[in-house]
Amino acid sequence: MKLFIIIASILAILILLGWLGLQVKPKSFSPYPEKTPQLKTILLPAGLPAPVERFYKTLYGNEIPVIETAVLKGRAAISPFGIKLPARFVFVHNAGRDYRHYFEATWFGLPLLKVDEGYLDGESFFESPMGSYYNDPNTNQGANLAVWAEAGFFPSIWLTDARVRWEPVDDRTALLFVPFEDQEENFVVRFNPETGLIDTMEAMRFREAGEGKQKILWITRNEPGQNIPGTKLSTAGSATWLDQGKPWA
């Protein structure tokens, strides 16, 4: 009986330590040293769907900045195994073309799991302790959608890239068409009727590499948070697979 109590006590302490370690938020990566340069602008195009026009006028007025590259850094909670892990990340975007993601999931603020992934020249890659894959057709499709969904932090690219187009649905919804290989993919974009900003973006996306997989509805949502300096865009967001029902990041 005494041995059982000792073992149970050790297990309880280990579980408590594990839980406590996951409550510690990591420090963000060091700020990017380069300052944002003076950006060129274009005039807001005519003929946009009503909620899209309102969105851009709310953000930028009539002059739309031309953004070619972006670096995003911050902290997140990710759930690669169904367990929420604190993490920090850095995303580097060649706007509308490529990206590189680096994540560190942490325990007591120390790196526990590292993930390096990206989409370069139309080919995706994913490297992590759970496995790696390269240039898989399914993940190429998913990564291309990520290129355009993450542009929600610099949404002028949806107007300045000639390959992108908008189509109307109603006064709160529009379709966003983006290029993928020799075809197009589309998002259903839903706007907040009070703020005019984007609430959600939805697209059918592959989650897994390999043959025989099905696309799943993927939903990105703008969440309440601090604004990106100098903008009305929130720094917070989430991503959810419909079949899971809650955000995985």
Backbone hydrogen bonds in HBPLUS format (Angstrom, degrees):
<---DONOR---> <-ACCEPTOR-->    atom                        ^
c    i                          cat <-CA-CA->   ^        H-A-AA   ^      H-
h    n   atom  resd res      DA  || num        DHA   H-A  angle D-A-AA Bond
n    s   type  num  typ     dist DA aas  dist angle  dist       angle   num
A0005-ILE N   A0001-MET O   3.02 MM   4  6.35 155.0  2.08 148.6 154.7     1
A0006-ILE N   A0002-LYS O   3.03 MM   4  6.32 154.5  2.09 147.6 154.5     2
A0007-ILE N   A0003-LEU O   2.95 MM   4  6.21 167.1  1.97 155.7 158.4     3
A0008-ALA N   A0004-PHE O   2.88 MM   4  6.03 164.5  1.91 151.4 156.2     4
A0009-SER N   A0005-ILE O   2.88 MM   4  5.97 150.9  1.97 142.4 150.6     5
A0010-ILE N   A0006-ILE O   2.94 MM   4  6.22 156.9  1.99 150.5 156.4     6
A0011-LEU N   A0007-ILE O   2.94 MM   4  6.20 163.3  1.97 152.2 156.8     7
A0012-ALA N   A0008-ALA O   2.92 MM   4  6.08 156.4  1.97 144.4 151.2     8
A0013-ILE N   A0009-SER O   2.94 MM   4  6.19 154.4  2.01 146.3 153.0     9
A0014-LEU N   A0010-ILE O   2.91 MM   4  6.19 159.1  1.96 151.3 157.0    10
A0015-ILE N   A0011-LEU O   2.88 MM   4  6.10 161.1  1.92 152.1 157.3    11
A0016-LEU N   A0012-ALA O   2.91 MM   4  6.08 157.7  1.96 144.2 150.9    12
A0017-LEU N   A0013-ILE O   2.84 MM   4  6.07 159.1  1.88 149.7 155.6    13
A0018-GLY N   A0014-LEU O   2.85 MM   4  6.05 159.5  1.89 148.0 154.1    14
A0019-TRP N   A0015-ILE O   2.90 MM   4  6.14 159.6  1.94 149.5 154.9    15
A0020-LEU N   A0016-LEU O   2.83 MM   4  6.04 164.7  1.85 153.3 157.8    16
A0021-GLY N   A0017-LEU O   2.91 MM   4  6.05 157.8  1.96 149.5 155.3    17
A0022-LEU N   A0018-GLY O   3.31 MM   4  6.55 138.6  2.49 138.3 147.8    18
A0022-LEU N   A0019-TRP O   3.12 MM   3  5.28 131.3  2.36  99.4 112.1    19
A0023-GLN N   A0020-LEU O   3.03 MM   3  5.21 155.1  2.09 105.2 113.2    20
A0108-PHE N   A0021-GLY O   2.83 MM  87  4.25 174.5  1.83 120.4 118.5    21
A0066-VAL N   A0040-LYS O   2.81 MM  26  5.51 156.4  1.86 153.4 150.4    22
A0042-ILE N   A0064-ILE O   2.86 MM  22  5.17 148.2  1.96 137.8 147.0    23
A0064-ILE N   A0042-ILE O   2.71 MM  22  5.17 165.7  1.73 166.4 165.1    24
A0044-LEU N   A0062-ASN O   2.79 MM  18  4.95 145.3  1.91 140.8 141.9    25
A0052-VAL N   A0049-PRO O   2.97 MM   3  5.31 123.1  2.31 109.4 124.7    26
A0053-GLU N   A0049-PRO O   2.92 MM   4  6.19 160.7  1.96 162.7 169.2    27
A0054-ARG N   A0050-ALA O   3.03 MM   4  6.24 164.9  2.05 152.7 156.8    28
A0055-PHE N   A0051-PRO O   3.00 MM   4  6.07 153.5  2.07 136.0 143.3    29
A0056-TYR N   A0052-VAL O   3.06 MM   4  6.37 165.4  2.08 154.7 156.5    30
A0057-LYS N   A0053-GLU O   2.95 MM   4  6.13 159.8  1.99 152.8 159.0    31
A0058-THR N   A0054-ARG O   2.89 MM   4  5.99 149.8  1.98 147.0 155.2    32
A0059-LEU N   A0055-PHE O   3.06 MM   4  6.33 149.8  2.16 144.6 152.7    33
A0060-TYR N   A0056-TYR O   2.74 MM   4  5.67 168.0  1.76 154.6 157.9    34
A0061-GLY N   A0057-LYS O   3.08 MM   4  4.04 134.1  2.30 100.2 111.5    35
A0095-ALA N   A0068-GLU O   2.86 MM  27  5.18 129.9  2.11 130.1 141.3    36
A0070-ALA N   A0093-HIS O   3.02 MM  23  5.11 150.5  2.11 139.9 144.5    37
A0093-HIS N   A0070-ALA O   2.78 MM  23  5.11 172.6  1.78 162.6 163.8    38
A0072-LEU N   A0091-PHE O   2.79 MM  19  4.94 164.1  1.81 147.3 153.0    39
A0091-PHE N   A0072-LEU O   2.69 MM  19  4.94 163.2  1.71 152.0 158.0    40
A0074-GLY N   A0089-PHE O   3.21 MM  15  5.62 157.8  2.26 144.1 144.7    41
A0089-PHE N   A0074-GLY O   2.94 MM  15  5.62 158.5  1.99 153.9 154.4    42
A0076-ALA N   A0087-ALA O   2.84 MM  11  5.07 163.1  1.87 133.3 135.4    43
A0087-ALA N   A0076-ALA O   2.84 MM  11  5.07 144.4  1.97 154.2 146.8    44
A0078-ILE N   A0085-LEU O   2.94 MM   7  5.32 155.2  2.01 153.2 153.9    45
A0085-LEU N   A0078-ILE O   2.72 MM   7  5.32 166.6  1.74 159.0 163.6    46
A0079-SER N   A0248-TRP O   2.93 MM 169  5.07 133.7  2.15 154.8 152.7    47
A0106-THR N   A0086-PRO O   2.85 MM  20  5.75 162.3  1.88 153.2 156.0    48
A0088-ARG N   A0104-GLU O   3.03 MM  16  5.48 146.3  2.15 136.8 146.0    49
A0104-GLU N   A0088-ARG O   2.99 MM  16  5.48 151.1  2.07 160.0 163.7    50
A0090-VAL N   A0102-TYR O   3.06 MM  12  5.49 143.8  2.19 146.8 156.9    51
A0102-TYR N   A0090-VAL O   3.05 MM  12  5.49 142.7  2.19 148.5 159.3    52
A0092-VAL N   A0100-ARG O   2.93 MM   8  5.18 156.8  1.98 148.5 155.8    53
A0100-ARG N   A0092-VAL O   2.89 MM   8  5.18 137.5  2.07 142.5 154.0    54
A0094-ASN N   A0098-ASP O   3.02 MM   4  5.04 164.1  2.05 129.4 134.6    55
A0097-ARG N   A0094-ASN O   2.80 MM   3  5.51 148.0  1.90 154.0 157.0    56
A0098-ASP N   A0094-ASN O   3.08 MM   4  5.04 153.7  2.15 135.5 143.1    57
A0099-TYR N   A0119-TYR O   3.06 MM  20  5.37 149.5  2.16 135.2 144.1    58
A0119-TYR N   A0099-TYR O   3.00 MM  20  5.37 161.7  2.03 148.0 147.4    59
A0101-HIS N   A0117-GLU O   2.73 MM  16  5.20 178.7  1.73 157.0 157.3    60
A0117-GLU N   A0101-HIS O   3.02 MM  16  5.20 168.5  2.03 146.1 149.7    61
A0103-PHE N   A0115-VAL O   2.88 MM  12  5.07 165.1  1.90 150.6 155.7    62
A0115-VAL N   A0103-PHE O   3.04 MM  12  5.07 162.5  2.08 136.6 140.3    63
A0105-ALA N   A0113-LEU O   2.77 MM   8  4.95 158.3  1.82 154.4 157.2    64
A0112-LEU N   A0105-ALA O   2.63 MM   7  5.49 166.2  1.65 160.9 156.4    65
A0113-LEU N   A0105-ALA O   3.13 MM   8  4.95 155.2  2.20 133.2 134.0    66
A0107-TRP N   A0110-LEU O   2.85 MM   3  5.23 148.3  1.95 142.7 151.3    67
A0110-LEU N   A0107-TRP O   3.04 MM   3  5.23 165.2  2.06 111.0 114.2    68
A0116-ASP N   A0127-GLU O   2.97 MM  11  5.20 169.7  1.98 155.7 159.1    69
A0127-GLU N   A0116-ASP O   2.81 MM  11  5.20 149.4  1.90 152.0 162.1    70
A0118-GLY N   A0125-PHE O   3.05 MM   7  5.47 154.9  2.11 144.5 144.9    71
A0125-PHE N   A0118-GLY O   3.01 MM   7  5.47 146.3  2.12 144.8 144.1    72
A0120-LEU N   A0123-GLU O   2.88 MM   3  5.35 152.9  1.95 156.8 149.4    73
A0123-GLU N   A0120-LEU O   3.04 MM   3  5.35 158.2  2.09 112.3 119.2    74
A0135-ASN N   A0124-SER O   2.68 MM  11  4.91 173.6  1.68 157.1 154.7    75
A0126-PHE N   A0133-TYR O   2.94 MM   7  5.42 145.3  2.07 162.9 163.6    76
A0133-TYR N   A0126-PHE O   3.01 MM   7  5.42 146.6  2.13 141.1 150.1    77
A0131-GLY N   A0128-SER O   3.10 MM   3  5.44 159.4  2.14 110.7 117.2    78
A0140-ASN N   A0136-ASP O   2.81 MM   4  5.96 144.6  1.94 156.8 168.4    79
A0141-GLN N   A0137-PRO O   3.20 MM   4  6.39 156.2  2.26 140.9 145.6    80
A0142-GLY N   A0138-ASN O   3.05 MM   4  6.42 160.5  2.09 148.6 154.0    81
A0143-ALA N   A0139-THR O   2.82 MM   4  5.81 159.7  1.86 142.6 148.5    82
A0144-ASN N   A0140-ASN O   2.97 MM   4  6.12 153.3  2.05 145.2 152.1    83
A0145-LEU N   A0141-GLN O   3.19 MM   4  6.50 154.2  2.26 144.4 150.8    84
A0146-ALA N   A0142-GLY O   3.03 MM   4  6.37 147.4  2.14 142.3 151.8    85
A0147-VAL N   A0143-ALA O   2.97 MM   4  6.34 146.5  2.08 146.8 155.4    86
A0148-TRP N   A0144-ASN O   3.42 MM   4  6.82 153.2  2.50 145.2 149.6    87
A0149-ALA N   A0145-LEU O   2.81 MM   4  6.03 157.8  1.86 154.3 161.9    88
A0150-GLU N   A0146-ALA O   2.95 MM   4  5.77 169.0  1.96 146.9 150.3    89
A0151-ALA N   A0148-TRP O   3.25 MM   3  5.07 139.5  2.43  90.6 102.0    90
A0152-GLY N   A0149-ALA O   3.01 MM   3  5.77 157.2  2.07 117.5 121.8    91
A0153-PHE N   A0150-GLU O   3.18 MM   3  6.15 172.1  2.18 123.9 124.7    92
A0154-PHE N   A0151-ALA O   2.80 MM   3  5.02 153.1  1.87 108.1 117.4    93
A0157-ILE N   A0154-PHE O   3.41 MM   3  6.71 177.0  2.41 135.2 134.3    94
A0158-TRP N   A0155-PRO O   3.04 MM   3  5.67 155.3  2.11 116.4 122.6    95
A0159-LEU N   A0156-SER O   2.88 MM   3  5.49 162.7  1.91 118.5 124.2    96
A0160-THR N   A0156-SER O   2.97 MM   4  6.23 157.6  2.02 151.4 158.7    97
A0161-ASP N   A0157-ILE O   3.16 MM   4  5.64 148.6  2.26 137.0 139.2    98
A0164-VAL N   A0161-ASP O   3.11 MM   3  5.80 169.5  2.12 123.1 126.5    99
A0165-ARG N   A0177-PHE O   3.14 MM  12  5.29 158.9  2.19 141.0 147.0   100
A0177-PHE N   A0165-ARG O   2.85 MM  12  5.29 174.7  1.85 169.0 169.0   101
A0167-GLU N   A0175-LEU O   2.92 MM   8  5.06 149.1  2.02 143.0 149.4   102
A0175-LEU N   A0167-GLU O   2.82 MM   8  5.06 169.2  1.84 155.2 158.7   103
A0170-ASP N   A0173-THR O   3.20 MM   3  5.21 168.2  2.22 132.1 134.0   104
A0173-THR N   A0170-ASP O   3.43 MM   3  5.21 156.4  2.49  98.1 104.6   105
A0191-PHE N   A0172-ARG O   2.79 MM  19  5.16 174.0  1.80 156.9 158.6   106
A0174-ALA N   A0189-VAL O   3.02 MM  15  5.38 154.0  2.09 149.0 156.9   107
A0189-VAL N   A0174-ALA O   2.87 MM  15  5.38 170.6  1.88 179.1 176.1   108
A0176-LEU N   A0187-PHE O   2.95 MM  11  5.07 163.7  1.97 144.9 150.4   109
A0187-PHE N   A0176-LEU O   2.83 MM  11  5.07 153.7  1.89 142.8 151.2   110
A0178-VAL N   A0185-GLU O   2.89 MM   7  5.45 162.0  1.92 150.3 156.5   111
A0185-GLU N   A0178-VAL O   2.90 MM   7  5.45 161.0  1.94 159.0 165.4   112
A0180-PHE N   A0183-GLN O   2.97 MM   3  5.35 158.3  2.02 139.3 135.1   113
A0183-GLN N   A0180-PHE O   2.87 MM   3  5.35 162.2  1.90 135.1 140.5   114
A0188-VAL N   A0202-GLU O   2.86 MM  14  5.08 155.0  1.93 142.5 150.7   115
A0202-GLU N   A0188-VAL O   2.96 MM  14  5.08 146.6  2.07 134.1 144.7   116
A0190-ARG N   A0200-THR O   2.94 MM  10  5.31 169.3  1.95 152.2 155.7   117
A0199-ASP N   A0190-ARG O   2.76 MM   9  5.65 165.7  1.78 150.7 155.5   118
A0200-THR N   A0190-ARG O   3.30 MM  10  5.31 153.1  2.38 132.6 140.4   119
A0192-ASN N   A0197-LEU O   2.71 MM   5  5.51 169.5  1.72 174.0 177.3   120
A0196-GLY N   A0192-ASN O   2.83 MM   4  5.14 147.0  1.94 141.7 151.0   121
A0222-ASN N   A0199-ASP O   2.98 MM  23  5.49 163.4  2.00 150.7 156.0   122
A0201-MET N   A0220-THR O   2.89 MM  19  5.28 150.3  1.98 149.2 155.7   123
A0220-THR N   A0201-MET O   2.91 MM  19  5.28 164.3  1.93 156.4 160.9   124
A0203-ALA N   A0218-TRP O   3.04 MM  15  5.41 151.8  2.12 146.2 155.1   125
A0218-TRP N   A0203-ALA O   2.79 MM  15  5.41 168.7  1.80 162.3 166.1   126
A0205-ARG N   A0216-ILE O   2.98 MM  11  5.42 176.9  1.98 140.2 140.2   127
A0216-ILE N   A0205-ARG O   2.86 MM  11  5.42 167.6  1.88 139.2 138.9   128
A0242-LEU N   A0217-LEU O   2.96 MM  25  5.46 168.6  1.97 164.8 165.2   129
A0219-ILE N   A0240-THR O   2.86 MM  21  5.16 171.5  1.86 158.5 161.3   130
A0240-THR N   A0219-ILE O   2.82 MM  21  5.16 155.9  1.88 147.9 156.2   131
A0221-ARG N   A0238-SER O   2.90 MM  17  5.24 158.5  1.94 142.8 148.2   132
A0238-SER N   A0221-ARG O   2.92 MM  17  5.24 144.8  2.05 145.2 154.6   133
A0223-GLU N   A0236-ALA O   3.11 MM  13  5.14 165.8  2.13 117.6 119.8   134
A0235-THR N   A0226-GLN O   2.74 MM   9  5.76 154.4  1.80 171.6 169.7   135
A0228-ILE N   A0233-LEU O   2.71 MM   5  5.67 157.5  1.76 168.7 176.8   136
A0231-THR N   A0228-ILE O   2.92 MM   3  5.52 145.9  2.04 154.7 152.4   137
A0248-TRP N   A0239-ALA O   2.97 MM   9  6.20 150.6  2.06 162.0 168.2   138
A0244-GLN N   A0241-TRP O   2.93 MM   3  5.43 147.9  2.04 114.8 124.7   139
A0245-GLY N   A0241-TRP O   3.11 MM   4  6.43 147.5  2.22 156.0 166.0   140
